[in-house]
Amino acid sequence: MRPRKSQEPPESPEEKAAERRAAWQRKVANAAAETAAKEAQRQAAIDQENGVCSAAIASAADKCSAEGRPLTFVNLGVAVFDGTVYVGYRPLGPLAGARAILNRLPAHVTHSSAAAQIILGTPATTRAARAEIIVTAGTETHWRYVKGDSKIGHAEDAVKDFNALASQANP
């Protein structure tokens, strides 16, 4: 409690409540300002990273096109050449407006045989992470399934790169 000057009248409960309310509103405003500043900084870092990624993938596509070979996205099962998306040697559709999506699926459970459990000491069941990749170009769709955490991580990067390249493509 702070010492009072002799000429100050004692504060009423309403004045104390108003003072506490004002202090609380100042704290809320300060916290909101700090959160907004952190979010802006985070978004700027993401935008910078996406710009670097987009520039790198566009450069790789231009280089491959100049050499007369497609830019392949092995984890997606597609290739891009001269503004067209291919699955194998079959054209899927135009790159402009194409989109890749990765959906994580429930883990796949596999059971090992009793002999493998005894001889190799493997657990009775193992769980493998799974994901499906959907690439759409024009009216065509290409599905691919991947298993394993490392393959899913590589596929996520490929999806990001493919979408960055597709967003830069001219219709």
N, C-alpha and C positions, 0 to 999 in steps of 0.2 A: 504494500500500500504506500502511496506517495504522501509526503507530508503536505498539509494544507497551509495556505497563508491565512492569517487571521481574518482578513477582510472577505475571503471567498465564502459564499454561502454553501452549505452542504449540497452535494448533487442529489437530485431526486432519482428514483428508480427508473423513470422514463428517460432521463438524460443519460444514465449509465447504459441502458439498453440501446439507445440511439448511438452512443459512442462505440459500443461493442459491435453493433450492426455495421457501422461505418468501417471499423477496423477489419471486420470479416470481409466486407465487399472489396476493400483494398487488397487483401490477401488473395481473394478469388481473381481479381483483375490482374494482379502480378503473376499468378500462376498461369492464367490464360495467355498472357503475353509471352511468358517463357515457353509454354507449350507451342504456341504459334511460331516462335522464332526457331525452336528445335525442328518443327515439322518443315518449315521453309528450308532450313539447312539440309535436312534429310532429302527433301525432294530435289534440291539443287544437285546434291551428290548423285542421286539416281539419274537425273537428267543428263549429267555429265558422263556418267558411266554408259548410259544408253547411247549417247552421241558417239562416244569412242567405239562402242560395239557396232553401231550402225555403219560408221565410216569403215571399220575394218572388214565387215562382211561385204559391203558394197565394193570395196577395193578388191577383195578376193574374187567376187563375181565378175568384175570387169577384167581381171587378169585371166581368169579361166575362159571367158568369152573371147578375149583377144587371142588366146592360144588354141581356140577351137575345141574346147572340151567343156563338159558340164561341171557345175559346182554341185558336188554330191553331199547330201545330208544322210549319212549312213544310218544313223540312229532313227531317222524318220522313214527310211526306205524310199526316199525320193531324190530326184536330181533336178537342177534348174539349168536351162540352157536357152539363151536368146529370148527371155521373157516367158518361157513356157515351163510348166512343172511336168516332169516325167516320172512314171513308175516303171522301172526297168527301161524298156524301149518304147513303151506306150505313153503318148501324151495324156496327162491328166487334165490339164486346163491352163489358162493364163495365170501368170504369177501375180499380176495386178489384181488385188482383191482376194488372193489366196490366204488361207489361214490354217495354222497348226494349233492343235489343242492337246494337252496331256491330261488324262484323268487317272487318278490313282484308284486302283481296285482293291477289294479286300485281299488279304494275304492268301496265297495258295498253300494248302496243307497237303503234304505228301507223306505217305506211310511207308516205312521201310520194312522189309521182310524180317521174320524172326531170325533167320540165319545171319543176315547182315547185322542185326542188333548184337548177336552173340559173338560173331567172328570179328567184326570191325568196331564194335562198341558204339555204333551210331544210335542216336535217340530214335524212339519209335516213330515220332513225327517231326517233320521240319516245316518251317513256314518260310515261304519265299514271297518277297514283295513283288507286286505286279502293277502294271499300268497299261492303259491303252492310249495309242496316239492316233488322232484323227487329223488328216490333212485334206482340206477341201480346196478345190480350184475350179472355178466356174460351177458347173452342175455336178461334177464328179467328186467322189469321196474315196479316200484310201485309208484303211484301218491297218494298224500294226500293234502287236502286243509285245511288251518287254517284261522280263523278269529279272529281279536282282536290284539292290539299292544302287550299285555303281552304274548299271545300265540306265536306270531311271534318271539318275543325276545327269548323265551325258545327254539323255534325250531331252531333259528340261532345258539344257543349254542350247541344243539344236533347235528346239521349238522357238526359243527366244531369238536366235539368229535368223531362222527362217521367216518369222513374223517381221523382224526388222527389215529384211531384204524385200519382203512382199509389200511393206508399207511404203518403200521408196520406189517401187515399180510404177512405171507410167502406164495408164490404160491405153 
